[in-house]
Each structure stands twice: as structure tokens, then as C-alpha cells.
Amino acid sequence: MSRSQFAPEARAAVVFVLPALTLITLFFILPVIGGFVLSLTDFDIYSVGNTANTRFVGAENYTQLSSNKVFWQALRNTLYFAFVGCPLTILIALAAALLLNAKVARFKALFRTIYFAPVVTTIVAVAVVWRYLYHPRVGLLNRALSVVGIEAIDWLGDPRWALPAVILMAVWKNFGYSAVIFLAALQNVPEDLYEAARVDGAGPIRQFWSVTLPSLAPTMIFVTIITAIGYVQLFAEVYVMTPDGGPLNSTLSIVMLMYREGFRWWNMGDAAAVAFALFAIVILMSVILMLTRKRWARA
């Protein structure tokens, strides 16, 4: 292709790409840069009235995070929520997808709608309903436990049970999205593979391990990444169900800590540092999962 022919195509490409790049720059790249600069300052409520009160402190905010016990507790809670809730969500979603994909299954469209309904329901509404389900005296869950002779549990008031209770609600809320993705992937697995496995004498369990799971490997990695990234950004659930991070900070997440620092105490510099610490965690998790995907693909 000659240079004269390439130039009009290049100009056309720039014309089509420039609006999107402009929006990304204005609403993503510049705010990210501004947030990082903010994390290097002591911007607080006094700086709101007069920016001259802002001082450049360098990495001091990050240094303070490393010695902040509340931050480490929030990090532990967030990782616990992600590493417990993510596998549970994936397992339940895969089981639901396998049931929906079964040839003997009936009313598939109805069950797909039922499974997906919580996903499109507002998280605040879901959290409020589950908060009443967990009520220590009149909650439906404790009433069910009383039938079998188990004493009522203060699900959201006991530090031992608060975070597991939030995880249970989050799994119920989110597994339908992953189930629909798994179902679409299952329907794209060639039937010839199952026929060949049956000819070789493989039963249903062997077919699942040798045909279904390898075929779902790319989808599994995608669902894992999306679910994990969503779970490390835990906020709305604990904000509604356990205000201010629950009993004794047992449900305090990194995003909740960022919210408290930034919008309650107006320590914007500290809040920005927490945000970039979370950003680093998300990047690290994504890289690890992508490397796992490459090794799985080579295997």
C-alpha cells in the first residue's frame, strides 16, 4: 500500500478514535493522575477552603498505611471476602449452569430468569432485605434455625459471623451472572467430544473432568478475574448491612476505609493512597490469574 493511500485511512482512523480517546483522557486518565498526585499530599478539610494549606508529603501516606493496623485488618477482611466468596460463587454458578444445560432440564428460560434476577436488582435493596433476614429476633433465618433447636445467632452483630453473612448474601446476589456465562460456554462445547468420550468408556464424571472443564478453561479464568475484581471492591454490602464496617471492624473493607478517610474525616490524601493500594492489589491479582491462564492453556 502506498503512502498516499495510507494517509486518508490514517486520518479516518484518527477521526473515529479521537472522540473515545478524548473521553477516556478526560474521565479516566486525568482523574487517575490527579488521584495519584493527591495521594502524595496531605489534602484535608482545611485544604478545601484554601488550597495553600496543602503540603506535598511524598510517600508519607503510603508509609503510614504500612503501619496502620486498621488498614491491615481491612485488607485481611477484603482478601477473606474475595478468596472465600469468589470460589463459592464460581462453584454454585457452574453447578447451576450444568443443571440448566442438562438435556432433561425443563423450564430453562424460567430458571435462567430466576437465577439472573438478583444480578439486576439494586444492591442496596438486596442488602436491606437480607439485613431483615438476618435479624437476630424476627429474621427468617433464625426462625428456621429455631425449628431445629438451634439458638438464634446475631449474624450482623457478632464479629465471628458478620463477614460470612455478607459473603452468603454476595454469593446469592452474583452467582447468576457467572451462571449465564458458563451456560453460554457449555452450549459451545462440541457434542463430538462427548460422543468420543462415551465411545472410550468415559462416564459422566470422567466426561466432566476430561471434556467439560478443559473446554471451560478460558471462561473459567474470565469469570474468576471479573468476580475477584468485583469482590475486592466490597463496599455497598457492608455499608448497608453493617454500617461503619460492622462490629469491631470485622467487615471493614479497603473501599469502606477509603470512604471513611475521604468522606467522613476529609483526609483526601490518605484516602487516595488507600485507593492506589487497592489498585495495586487488583493489578497483582489480574496478573496472577492471567499467568495461570497461560500455564493452563499450555497444559
N, C-alpha and C positions, 0 to 999 in steps of 0.2 A: 504494500500500500504506500503510495507516495505521500510526501509531507503535505501537499496541497489538499489531498483527500482526507488526511487525518485531522487537519486543523478544524474544519467545520464540525466533525464528530466530537472533538475535544471540547469545543465551545458549547455544543449542545449538552454534553455531559455535565459541564460546569453549571449551566443554567438550571438543569434538573436537580443537581446535588446541592447547589448553594443554599436554597431555602432551608433544607433539612439541616445542613451544617450550621447555618446561622442560628436556628432554634436550639440545636444541641449545644452550641457555644454559649448562647445567652442563658439557657435554663439548666445546663449541666456543668459544662467545663468551667465557666467563670464562677458559679457558686461553689464548686469544689475547690478551686484555687482560693477563693475568698474564705472558705471554711478552714482551709489549711493555714492560711495566714492568721486567721482569728485564733487558731489553736496555739499559736506562738506568742499570744499576747495575754494580758490579764483583764481583758474586756469584761466589765461587770456593770452593775446598775448605775454606778457613778459615771461610767463612760457613756451611758445612754444620753444623759443630759449634756455632757461635754466630752467630746472625743479626746480632748487634750489630757484627760485622766488615764487614757490607755497607755500602757507601757509594753514594750517588747521584752518578753521574758525568755525567748528561745525555747529550749526543750524542757523548761521547768515544769510545765503542766504534765508532760509525759513522765517525767521523773517522779512527780508526786503521785501519779497513778500507780506506778510500780510499787509504792509503799503504802497505798491506800487499801486497807483491809475490806472496806465496803466494795471497792471495785473488784477485788478478787472474789468476794462472795457473789457479786453479780455475775462475774464471768463463770464461776462454777455452776450457778443456777442456770445460766443460759446454755452452757455446754451440756449439762444434765438434761435439760429440756430437749435439746436438739438430738443428742445421742440416744435418748430413750424414745422420744416421740417420733423421730424420723423412721427408725426401723419398724415401729409398731404401725405407723401409717402405711408404709410400703407393704408390709405383710398382709394387713387387712385389705388394702386396695387390690393386691394381687389375688387374694382369695376371692374377693367379690368379682373381679374380672373373670377368673376361671369359672366361677359359677354362672355368670352371665353368658359366657362363651360356650357353655356345655350344650350339646345338641338337644338334651332332654329338657332344657330350661324353657319355661313358658313365661309370658308377660314380660319379655325382656325390656321393652320400651318403658313399661311402668316402673320396673326396678331401677333402670338407669336414671329415670327422673327422680325417684326417691333417694337414690344414693347421691345424686348431684345437687339436690335441693339445698342441703346445708351449705354448700360451697357458695352459692349465690345469695345466701341470706346474710344480712348485715352482721358483722362480728359482734357489735355491741348488743344487738337483740339476742343473739345466741348466748352471749355471756350472761346477760341478765336472766334469761330463762334457766340456764344451768346454775346460776347462783341460787335461785329458788329451789332447784332440785337438790342442791347440797345443803339446804337449810338444816341446822342441827336438830330442830324440833319438829317442823312440819314438812320437811323435804321429802320428796317421793322416795329417794334412795334410802334414807334412814327408816322410812316406814317399811320398805321392802326388807331391810335387814332385821327389823323388829319381828317380822313374821317368823323368821328362822331363829329367833332368840339372840340376836347379836345386838349389843348396846349401840346406841346412837353415836356417831362419830362427828366431831366438829371438823368437817372436811376443809373448810377455808380458814378456820381459826387455829388449827393445830399445825405447828411448823413441820411435823412429820408427814402430814397428808396434803398440805396446801398445794405444793408443786405437782405431785402425782394427780391430784384432782384437776388441775389446769391442763395437764398433759392429756388426760382422758377426754376432756372437752375438745381440745385442739385436734386430737386424732379423729374424733367423730365429725368435727367440722370440715376437715381437709381430705379425708381419705377418698371421697367421691371424685375429686379432680384427678387423682392418680389412677383411680379405678377406670375411668373413661379412657385415659391414655393407654393403660395396659390392655384394655379391651380392643382398642384400635390396633395395637401391635399384635395381639393374639390373632385377630382376624386376617392379618397379613402373613402369618406363618404358612408356608405351602403345605397342603394336605399330603403331598407326595412324601414329605419327610416322615409323617406319622405312619403312612402306609408302609414305607420301607422299614421303619422301626418295628411295626407289628409283624412283618414278614420275618424279621430276625428274632422274633420271640419276645420282644420287649413288652412288658405290661404297662399299665397306666402310670405307675410311679417312675419306672425307668424312662418312659417317654417324656415325662415332665422334666427329669434331670438331664436327659441327653438331647432332647429336641426343644422343648419349650423354653427352658431357662437360657440356653445359649442363643436362641433366636431373640430373646428379650434383652440381651446384654446392653445394646445401645440405649434402649428405652429405660432400662433399669438405672443406668448411670444418669440419664437426663432427669428422671423423676427424683433420684436421690439428691442431685445438685439443687434442683428447684425447691424441694421440700426442706433440705438443710438450710439453704439461704433464707427461706421464709421463717424457719423456726428460730434461727439465731437473732432475728429481728422481733422477738417476742415483746409485745407492748400492750395492745388493746385488751387481750385476755386478762392480764394481771391488773391492768388499770381499772377495769370494770369489776372484776370478781374479788380482787384483793387489793383495795386501794393502798397506795404508797408502798407497794412491794410486799404486802402480806405480813403475817406475824413474824417479827424478828428478822425481817428482810429475807424470809425463806423463799419468796417468789420474786425478789428483786432481780430484774434483768438488766443487761447493759443499756438497752434503749430506755428503760424506765429510769435508770441512773442518769442518763444523758438528759432526759426530760426534767428530772428534779434539779439537776445542776443548772440547766439553761433557763427553764421557765418558772421555776419556783424560787431559786436562790439568785438567779440572774448572773451566774458565773459562766458567761458565754465562752470564755477561753477554755475553761475546764470541760464544758460540755462538748466543744468542738474536738478537744483531744480524745474524749471518750468515743466520739463518732468515728474518728480516724482509727482508733484502736479496733473498733468493730469492723471497719472497712478492711483492715489488715487481716482480721480473722476470717472474713468472708473470702478474701482473695486466697488465703492459705488453704482453706477448705476446698475451694474450687480447683486449685492446682493439684491437690492430693487426689481428688476424685477424677480429674482428667488423666492423671498419670495412671490411676487404677484402671481407667477405661482402656488406655493404650496397652497396658500389660494383659488385660482380659482379652482384647482383640487379638494380640499376638498368640495367646494361648489357644 
